[in-house]
């Protein structure tokens, strides 16, 4: 029996699964976030080494193929760095390095035709058509984009609370939620939580769940934030759909990511907006790391230096 390793590395957490060639999972590990832009090469290597070591502990045999999905891996300079990291860890052949959105797509689409829309700490849409053409939209990181993501929602909510405190915007129940979430006494003390230490990007993203809570109680500001987030996410998905001409035949739309899980009304709104007679829209039923497992299994029989198409 041969074994493979699938890894889903995100901005908040990294999941590794060891499986046999039939896809049966026999080991796993969960680690911290791993993103080259925000964590750096050394930290990414430390996280990957730790989850690989834990997932493979007690394995009947070492994995013969590995697939890693991580933000930015479809950019050649980042792919080069990531492949070098995996070589140092011990994987020199049958290595697949790909975008994290592709993992969700492979895990959730039996057709392998359509798109995945990922909404976690960041956001991205990634798709493939029947001709094998690939398109992506978003995924530019929290400084430049990631519209509709957990971070985008959290930052927008903080700004709206401060606008209300200044009298520049409508009042919102999010002011109390902000104080509780960041453990401060007054909204203006957010300055200390944001600027006096390393920027708490993950904590800002997790504030999206409190925006959901406020929206369900009828808070107009929170509802507007989530509506705008849905619009931004649908724009990204629609861009991929239109460039790949997916509406010409049935296709899958896979919704994945921690923010969708934490903000179910957002996922429902996005699904409603993306539903068409040709689109089969659904949330991802299994974890994205299973997409990496499937890619690694396919790599077992691929040329040693190559990687399979999705």
FITORLUM-890700 format. One record per residue (C-alpha): x, y, z; residue number from 1. Coordinates in steps of 0.02 Angstrom, whole numbers, plus 32768, in hexadecimal, padded with zeros to 4 digits. Each point is the difference from the previous one (the first is absolute). Layout:
REM FITORLUM-890700
{X: X | Y: Y | Z: Z | i: NUM}
...
END
This chain:
REM FITORLUM-890700
{X: 8000 | Y: 8000 | Z: 8000 | i: 1}
{X: 8040 | Y: 80AC | Z: 7FD0 | i: 2}
{X: 7FE1 | Y: 809E | Z: 8066 | i: 3}
{X: 7FEC | Y: 80B8 | Z: 7FD8 | i: 4}
{X: 7FFB | Y: 80A4 | Z: 805F | i: 5}
{X: 7F86 | Y: 808E | Z: 7FE0 | i: 6}
{X: 8019 | Y: 80AB | Z: 804F | i: 7}
{X: 7F8B | Y: 8096 | Z: 8004 | i: 8}
{X: 805E | Y: 8099 | Z: 8040 | i: 9}
{X: 7F9A | Y: 809B | Z: 8025 | i: 10}
{X: 8017 | Y: 80A7 | Z: 8054 | i: 11}
{X: 7FBA | Y: 7FC1 | Z: 80A5 | i: 12}
{X: 8023 | Y: 7F45 | Z: 8005 | i: 13}
{X: 8058 | Y: 7F74 | Z: 7FA3 | i: 14}
{X: 7FB6 | Y: 7F52 | Z: 7FED | i: 15}
{X: 8064 | Y: 7F66 | Z: 7FCA | i: 16}
{X: 7FB4 | Y: 7F56 | Z: 7FD8 | i: 17}
{X: 805C | Y: 7F5D | Z: 7FE4 | i: 18}
{X: 7F9C | Y: 7F86 | Z: 7F95 | i: 19}
{X: 8019 | Y: 7F5E | Z: 7FA3 | i: 20}
{X: 7FEF | Y: 7FF4 | Z: 7F43 | i: 21}
{X: 7F45 | Y: 7FDC | Z: 8011 | i: 22}
{X: 7FE4 | Y: 80A6 | Z: 805A | i: 23}
{X: 7FE8 | Y: 7FB5 | Z: 80AD | i: 24}
{X: 8046 | Y: 807A | Z: 8080 | i: 25}
{X: 8077 | Y: 7FAE | Z: 807C | i: 26}
{X: 804E | Y: 8097 | Z: 8054 | i: 27}
{X: 7FED | Y: 80BB | Z: 8013 | i: 28}
{X: 803F | Y: 809E | Z: 8051 | i: 29}
{X: 7FC9 | Y: 80B3 | Z: 801B | i: 30}
{X: 8078 | Y: 8093 | Z: 800C | i: 31}
{X: 8006 | Y: 80BC | Z: 7FF8 | i: 32}
{X: 7FEF | Y: 8071 | Z: 7F6A | i: 33}
{X: 807C | Y: 7FF3 | Z: 7F71 | i: 34}
{X: 8006 | Y: 808C | Z: 7F80 | i: 35}
{X: 80A0 | Y: 803E | Z: 7FAF | i: 36}
{X: 7FC7 | Y: 80B5 | Z: 7FF9 | i: 37}
{X: 7FC6 | Y: 800F | Z: 80B4 | i: 38}
{X: 8066 | Y: 7F7B | Z: 805C | i: 39}
{X: 80A2 | Y: 7FF8 | Z: 7F9C | i: 40}
{X: 8062 | Y: 7F6D | Z: 7FBB | i: 41}
{X: 804C | Y: 7FC8 | Z: 80A5 | i: 42}
{X: 7F59 | Y: 7FF9 | Z: 805B | i: 43}
{X: 7FAC | Y: 7FA6 | Z: 7F6E | i: 44}
{X: 8089 | Y: 7F7D | Z: 8002 | i: 45}
{X: 7FEF | Y: 7FE9 | Z: 80BD | i: 46}
{X: 7F43 | Y: 7FE9 | Z: 7FF4 | i: 47}
{X: 800B | Y: 7F87 | Z: 7F6D | i: 48}
{X: 808A | Y: 7F9B | Z: 8052 | i: 49}
{X: 7F9C | Y: 7FF2 | Z: 80A1 | i: 50}
{X: 7F5C | Y: 7FC8 | Z: 7FB0 | i: 51}
{X: 8056 | Y: 7F86 | Z: 7F8B | i: 52}
{X: 8061 | Y: 7FB2 | Z: 808F | i: 53}
{X: 7F63 | Y: 7FED | Z: 8069 | i: 54}
{X: 7F92 | Y: 7FBF | Z: 7F73 | i: 55}
{X: 8082 | Y: 7F7E | Z: 7FCE | i: 56}
{X: 8028 | Y: 7FC6 | Z: 80B1 | i: 57}
{X: 7FE7 | Y: 7F45 | Z: 8009 | i: 58}
{X: 7FDA | Y: 7FF2 | Z: 7F45 | i: 59}
{X: 8019 | Y: 7F52 | Z: 7FB4 | i: 60}
{X: 806B | Y: 804E | Z: 7F78 | i: 61}
{X: 8039 | Y: 80AF | Z: 7FCF | i: 62}
{X: 7F90 | Y: 805D | Z: 7F83 | i: 63}
{X: 8034 | Y: 7FED | Z: 7F4B | i: 64}
{X: 7FA8 | Y: 809D | Z: 7FC5 | i: 65}
{X: 7FCE | Y: 80A5 | Z: 8051 | i: 66}
{X: 7F8A | Y: 808A | Z: 7FCB | i: 67}
{X: 8004 | Y: 80AB | Z: 8051 | i: 68}
{X: 7F7B | Y: 8084 | Z: 7FE7 | i: 69}
{X: 8030 | Y: 80AD | Z: 803D | i: 70}
{X: 7FD7 | Y: 80B3 | Z: 7FD1 | i: 71}
{X: 8072 | Y: 8046 | Z: 7F7A | i: 72}
{X: 8043 | Y: 7F58 | Z: 7FC6 | i: 73}
{X: 7FC7 | Y: 8022 | Z: 7F4E | i: 74}
{X: 807C | Y: 8090 | Z: 7FF5 | i: 75}
{X: 80A7 | Y: 7FBB | Z: 7FC0 | i: 76}
{X: 8072 | Y: 8055 | Z: 8081 | i: 77}
{X: 7F95 | Y: 7FBE | Z: 8091 | i: 78}
{X: 7FF5 | Y: 7F53 | Z: 7FB3 | i: 79}
{X: 80BE | Y: 7FF9 | Z: 7FF4 | i: 80}
{X: 8012 | Y: 802C | Z: 80B8 | i: 81}
{X: 7F7D | Y: 7F81 | Z: 8035 | i: 82}
{X: 804C | Y: 7F74 | Z: 7F9B | i: 83}
{X: 80A8 | Y: 8028 | Z: 804F | i: 84}
{X: 7FB1 | Y: 7FF4 | Z: 80AD | i: 85}
{X: 7FB6 | Y: 7F55 | Z: 7FD7 | i: 86}
{X: 80A8 | Y: 7FC4 | Z: 7FBD | i: 87}
{X: 8053 | Y: 8032 | Z: 80A2 | i: 88}
{X: 7F7C | Y: 7FA0 | Z: 8060 | i: 89}
{X: 8022 | Y: 7F67 | Z: 7F94 | i: 90}
{X: 7F87 | Y: 8003 | Z: 7F6B | i: 91}
{X: 8060 | Y: 8007 | Z: 7F5C | i: 92}
{X: 7F8A | Y: 7FAD | Z: 7F85 | i: 93}
{X: 7F46 | Y: 7FED | Z: 7FE1 | i: 94}
{X: 7FDF | Y: 80A7 | Z: 8050 | i: 95}
{X: 7F67 | Y: 8069 | Z: 7FD5 | i: 96}
{X: 8004 | Y: 80B6 | Z: 8037 | i: 97}
{X: 7F62 | Y: 805F | Z: 7FD7 | i: 98}
{X: 7F89 | Y: 808A | Z: 8034 | i: 99}
{X: 7F97 | Y: 7FDC | Z: 809A | i: 100}
{X: 7F5F | Y: 8025 | Z: 7FA0 | i: 101}
{X: 8028 | Y: 7F71 | Z: 7F8A | i: 102}
{X: 7FF8 | Y: 7F89 | Z: 8094 | i: 103}
{X: 7F4E | Y: 8033 | Z: 8026 | i: 104}
{X: 7FD5 | Y: 7FED | Z: 7F49 | i: 105}
{X: 8048 | Y: 7F51 | Z: 7FF3 | i: 106}
{X: 7FB4 | Y: 7FCB | Z: 80A6 | i: 107}
{X: 7F53 | Y: 8040 | Z: 7FD3 | i: 108}
{X: 7FEB | Y: 7FEB | Z: 7F44 | i: 109}
{X: 7FE9 | Y: 7F54 | Z: 7FB5 | i: 110}
{X: 7FF4 | Y: 8051 | Z: 7F55 | i: 111}
{X: 80A3 | Y: 805D | Z: 8016 | i: 112}
{X: 7FA7 | Y: 8087 | Z: 7F9D | i: 113}
{X: 7FCB | Y: 80A1 | Z: 8054 | i: 114}
{X: 8049 | Y: 806A | Z: 8089 | i: 115}
{X: 8028 | Y: 8008 | Z: 80B8 | i: 116}
{X: 7FDE | Y: 809D | Z: 8064 | i: 117}
{X: 8065 | Y: 8002 | Z: 80A0 | i: 118}
{X: 7FD5 | Y: 8079 | Z: 808C | i: 119}
{X: 8070 | Y: 7FEE | Z: 8098 | i: 120}
{X: 807A | Y: 807C | Z: 8049 | i: 121}
{X: 8018 | Y: 8031 | Z: 7F4A | i: 122}
{X: 7F99 | Y: 7FDF | Z: 7F65 | i: 123}
{X: 801A | Y: 7FBF | Z: 7F4F | i: 124}
{X: 7FA0 | Y: 7FB3 | Z: 7F70 | i: 125}
{X: 8053 | Y: 7F7B | Z: 7F95 | i: 126}
{X: 7FB7 | Y: 7F9B | Z: 7F71 | i: 127}
{X: 801C | Y: 7F89 | Z: 7F70 | i: 128}
{X: 7F97 | Y: 7FDE | Z: 7F64 | i: 129}
{X: 7FEE | Y: 7F65 | Z: 7F94 | i: 130}
{X: 808F | Y: 8038 | Z: 7F90 | i: 131}
{X: 8075 | Y: 8004 | Z: 8095 | i: 132}
{X: 800C | Y: 80BD | Z: 8002 | i: 133}
{X: 8019 | Y: 804C | Z: 80AC | i: 134}
{X: 7FCF | Y: 80AA | Z: 8045 | i: 135}
{X: 800A | Y: 8052 | Z: 80AA | i: 136}
{X: 7FC1 | Y: 80A0 | Z: 804F | i: 137}
{X: 8031 | Y: 804F | Z: 80A5 | i: 138}
{X: 807E | Y: 7FB8 | Z: 8077 | i: 139}
{X: 8069 | Y: 809F | Z: 8002 | i: 140}
{X: 8016 | Y: 7FFF | Z: 80BC | i: 141}
{X: 7FBD | Y: 806B | Z: 808C | i: 142}
{X: 8061 | Y: 809D | Z: 7FD0 | i: 143}
{X: 7FC0 | Y: 8006 | Z: 7F4D | i: 144}
{X: 7F62 | Y: 7F9A | Z: 7FF5 | i: 145}
{X: 7FAF | Y: 7F63 | Z: 804A | i: 146}
{X: 7F59 | Y: 8059 | Z: 7FF2 | i: 147}
{X: 7F72 | Y: 7FA9 | Z: 805A | i: 148}
{X: 8076 | Y: 7F99 | Z: 806A | i: 149}
{X: 7FFF | Y: 7FED | Z: 80BC | i: 150}
{X: 8088 | Y: 8084 | Z: 8010 | i: 151}
{X: 7FA4 | Y: 8076 | Z: 7F8A | i: 152}
{X: 7F60 | Y: 7FED | Z: 8065 | i: 153}
{X: 8059 | Y: 8017 | Z: 80A6 | i: 154}
{X: 8061 | Y: 8099 | Z: 7FC9 | i: 155}
{X: 7F65 | Y: 804F | Z: 7FB2 | i: 156}
{X: 7FA1 | Y: 7FE3 | Z: 80A3 | i: 157}
{X: 8089 | Y: 8052 | Z: 8067 | i: 158}
{X: 7FFF | Y: 8097 | Z: 7F8D | i: 159}
{X: 7F43 | Y: 800F | Z: 800D | i: 160}
{X: 8006 | Y: 7FF8 | Z: 80BF | i: 161}
{X: 8081 | Y: 808C | Z: 8002 | i: 162}
{X: 7F99 | Y: 8067 | Z: 7F85 | i: 163}
{X: 7F6C | Y: 7FEE | Z: 8075 | i: 164}
{X: 806B | Y: 8032 | Z: 8095 | i: 165}
{X: 8035 | Y: 809D | Z: 7FA1 | i: 166}
{X: 7F4F | Y: 802B | Z: 7FCE | i: 167}
{X: 802D | Y: 7FE2 | Z: 7F48 | i: 168}
{X: 7F92 | Y: 7F68 | Z: 7FEB | i: 169}
{X: 7F65 | Y: 7FAA | Z: 8044 | i: 170}
{X: 8001 | Y: 7FB0 | Z: 80AB | i: 171}
{X: 801A | Y: 7F44 | Z: 8009 | i: 172}
{X: 7FFA | Y: 7F75 | Z: 8080 | i: 173}
{X: 80AB | Y: 7FCD | Z: 7FC1 | i: 174}
{X: 8051 | Y: 8079 | Z: 807B | i: 175}
{X: 7FE0 | Y: 7F8B | Z: 8093 | i: 176}
{X: 8034 | Y: 7F68 | Z: 7F99 | i: 177}
{X: 80A2 | Y: 805A | Z: 7FD2 | i: 178}
{X: 8029 | Y: 8022 | Z: 80B6 | i: 179}
{X: 7FDE | Y: 7F4C | Z: 8031 | i: 180}
{X: 805E | Y: 7FB3 | Z: 7F6E | i: 181}
{X: 809D | Y: 8069 | Z: 8015 | i: 182}
{X: 7FF3 | Y: 8009 | Z: 80BE | i: 183}
{X: 7FFB | Y: 80BD | Z: 800B | i: 184}
{X: 7F90 | Y: 8075 | Z: 8066 | i: 185}
{X: 7FD5 | Y: 807E | Z: 7F78 | i: 186}
{X: 8005 | Y: 7FFC | Z: 7F42 | i: 187}
{X: 8089 | Y: 8084 | Z: 7FF6 | i: 188}
{X: 8074 | Y: 7F89 | Z: 805D | i: 189}
{X: 8006 | Y: 7F95 | Z: 7F63 | i: 190}
{X: 8099 | Y: 8068 | Z: 7FD6 | i: 191}
{X: 8064 | Y: 7FA1 | Z: 8084 | i: 192}
{X: 7FC2 | Y: 7F56 | Z: 7FC4 | i: 193}
{X: 802A | Y: 8028 | Z: 7F4B | i: 194}
{X: 809A | Y: 806E | Z: 8003 | i: 195}
{X: 8060 | Y: 7FD6 | Z: 809F | i: 196}
{X: 802D | Y: 7F4E | Z: 7FCE | i: 197}
{X: 800C | Y: 7F94 | Z: 7F65 | i: 198}
{X: 7F65 | Y: 801E | Z: 7F95 | i: 199}
{X: 7F7D | Y: 7F81 | Z: 803C | i: 200}
{X: 7FC7 | Y: 7FCF | Z: 7F51 | i: 201}
{X: 7FB5 | Y: 7F5A | Z: 8034 | i: 202}
{X: 7FA5 | Y: 804D | Z: 8093 | i: 203}
{X: 7FB7 | Y: 8086 | Z: 7F8F | i: 204}
{X: 7FC4 | Y: 7F78 | Z: 7F8A | i: 205}
{X: 7FAC | Y: 7FA1 | Z: 808E | i: 206}
{X: 7F9C | Y: 809C | Z: 802B | i: 207}
{X: 7F97 | Y: 7FD5 | Z: 7F67 | i: 208}
{X: 7F9F | Y: 7F85 | Z: 806C | i: 209}
{X: 7FCC | Y: 808F | Z: 8072 | i: 210}
{X: 7FC4 | Y: 8060 | Z: 7F68 | i: 211}
{X: 7F90 | Y: 7F6B | Z: 7FD8 | i: 212}
{X: 7FBA | Y: 8004 | Z: 80B1 | i: 213}
{X: 7FD8 | Y: 80B9 | Z: 7FF2 | i: 214}
{X: 7FB0 | Y: 7FEB | Z: 7F56 | i: 215}
{X: 7F8C | Y: 7F78 | Z: 8040 | i: 216}
{X: 7FBF | Y: 8079 | Z: 8084 | i: 217}
{X: 7FD6 | Y: 807F | Z: 7F79 | i: 218}
{X: 8097 | Y: 8073 | Z: 800C | i: 219}
{X: 7FFC | Y: 8065 | Z: 7F5E | i: 220}
{X: 80BB | Y: 8021 | Z: 7FFB | i: 221}
{X: 802B | Y: 7F47 | Z: 8015 | i: 222}
{X: 7F80 | Y: 7FCE | Z: 7F7C | i: 223}
{X: 8049 | Y: 807D | Z: 7F85 | i: 224}
{X: 80B0 | Y: 7FBD | Z: 801D | i: 225}
{X: 7FCC | Y: 7F4E | Z: 7FDC | i: 226}
{X: 7F9A | Y: 8033 | Z: 7F68 | i: 227}
{X: 8097 | Y: 805C | Z: 7FB9 | i: 228}
{X: 806F | Y: 7F6A | Z: 8027 | i: 229}
{X: 7F8A | Y: 7F8F | Z: 7F9E | i: 230}
{X: 8003 | Y: 8078 | Z: 7F6C | i: 231}
{X: 80BE | Y: 8001 | Z: 7FFF | i: 232}
{X: 800D | Y: 7F42 | Z: 8009 | i: 233}
{X: 7F81 | Y: 7FEA | Z: 7F76 | i: 234}
{X: 8062 | Y: 8079 | Z: 7F93 | i: 235}
{X: 809B | Y: 7F95 | Z: 8013 | i: 236}
{X: 7FA2 | Y: 7F5F | Z: 7FD9 | i: 237}
{X: 7FA4 | Y: 8050 | Z: 7F6D | i: 238}
{X: 80A4 | Y: 803C | Z: 7FB5 | i: 239}
{X: 8043 | Y: 7F4E | Z: 7FFE | i: 240}
{X: 7F5B | Y: 7FBB | Z: 7FC0 | i: 241}
{X: 7FF6 | Y: 807B | Z: 7F70 | i: 242}
{X: 80B5 | Y: 7FF3 | Z: 7FC9 | i: 243}
{X: 7FF3 | Y: 7F42 | Z: 7FFB | i: 244}
{X: 7F55 | Y: 8005 | Z: 7FAA | i: 245}
{X: 7FBD | Y: 7F86 | Z: 8082 | i: 246}
{X: 7F4A | Y: 8029 | Z: 7FE0 | i: 247}
{X: 8009 | Y: 7FA1 | Z: 7F5A | i: 248}
{X: 7FE6 | Y: 7F5A | Z: 805C | i: 249}
{X: 7FE2 | Y: 7FBF | Z: 80B2 | i: 250}
{X: 8089 | Y: 802A | Z: 807C | i: 251}
{X: 8027 | Y: 7FF9 | Z: 80BA | i: 252}
{X: 8012 | Y: 8093 | Z: 8077 | i: 253}
{X: 8056 | Y: 7FCA | Z: 80A1 | i: 254}
{X: 7FF6 | Y: 8075 | Z: 8096 | i: 255}
{X: 8089 | Y: 7FE6 | Z: 8081 | i: 256}
{X: 805A | Y: 8058 | Z: 808D | i: 257}
{X: 7FF8 | Y: 8025 | Z: 80B9 | i: 258}
{X: 7FA3 | Y: 80A4 | Z: 7FEC | i: 259}
{X: 7F74 | Y: 7FAC | Z: 7FA1 | i: 260}
{X: 7FF5 | Y: 7F84 | Z: 8091 | i: 261}
{X: 8000 | Y: 808C | Z: 8083 | i: 262}
{X: 7F88 | Y: 8070 | Z: 7F9F | i: 263}
{X: 7F7C | Y: 7F8A | Z: 7FB7 | i: 264}
{X: 7F8F | Y: 808D | Z: 7FC6 | i: 265}
{X: 808E | Y: 803C | Z: 7F90 | i: 266}
{X: 8013 | Y: 7F54 | Z: 7FB2 | i: 267}
{X: 7F44 | Y: 7FF5 | Z: 7FE4 | i: 268}
{X: 7FF9 | Y: 80AC | Z: 7FAF | i: 269}
{X: 8094 | Y: 7FDA | Z: 7F8D | i: 270}
{X: 7FB5 | Y: 7F58 | Z: 7FD0 | i: 271}
{X: 7F5A | Y: 8052 | Z: 7FD4 | i: 272}
{X: 8055 | Y: 8083 | Z: 7F95 | i: 273}
{X: 8069 | Y: 7F7F | Z: 7FA2 | i: 274}
{X: 7F75 | Y: 7F82 | Z: 7FE1 | i: 275}
{X: 7FD2 | Y: 7FEB | Z: 7F48 | i: 276}
{X: 7FB1 | Y: 7F71 | Z: 7F9C | i: 277}
{X: 80B0 | Y: 7FC7 | Z: 7FD0 | i: 278}
{X: 8057 | Y: 801A | Z: 80A8 | i: 279}
{X: 7FFE | Y: 7F7F | Z: 8089 | i: 280}
{X: 802B | Y: 8069 | Z: 809A | i: 281}
{X: 8028 | Y: 7FAD | Z: 80A5 | i: 282}
{X: 806F | Y: 800D | Z: 8097 | i: 283}
{X: 8097 | Y: 7F8F | Z: 800C | i: 284}
{X: 7FCD | Y: 7F61 | Z: 805B | i: 285}
{X: 80AF | Y: 7FC5 | Z: 802C | i: 286}
{X: 809B | Y: 805D | Z: 8036 | i: 287}
{X: 806A | Y: 804F | Z: 7F76 | i: 288}
{X: 8096 | Y: 7F96 | Z: 8032 | i: 289}
{X: 7FA4 | Y: 7F6D | Z: 7FAF | i: 290}
{X: 8016 | Y: 805B | Z: 7F5C | i: 291}
{X: 80BB | Y: 7FFD | Z: 8020 | i: 292}
{X: 7FF5 | Y: 7F45 | Z: 8026 | i: 293}
{X: 7FA9 | Y: 7FE2 | Z: 7F58 | i: 294}
{X: 8085 | Y: 8063 | Z: 7FA3 | i: 295}
{X: 808A | Y: 7FA1 | Z: 8059 | i: 296}
{X: 7FB0 | Y: 7F58 | Z: 7FD2 | i: 297}
{X: 7FF9 | Y: 8037 | Z: 7F4A | i: 298}
{X: 80B8 | Y: 8031 | Z: 800B | i: 299}
{X: 802F | Y: 7F4E | Z: 8032 | i: 300}
{X: 7FF0 | Y: 7FC7 | Z: 7F4C | i: 301}
{X: 8039 | Y: 80A2 | Z: 7FB0 | i: 302}
{X: 80B3 | Y: 801C | Z: 7FC2 | i: 303}
{X: 806E | Y: 801D | Z: 8096 | i: 304}
{X: 8026 | Y: 80B5 | Z: 7FD2 | i: 305}
{X: 7F50 | Y: 802C | Z: 7FCC | i: 306}
{X: 7F5B | Y: 802D | Z: 804E | i: 307}
{X: 7F53 | Y: 7FCA | Z: 7FC9 | i: 308}
{X: 7F80 | Y: 8075 | Z: 7FB6 | i: 309}
{X: 7F69 | Y: 8021 | Z: 806E | i: 310}
END
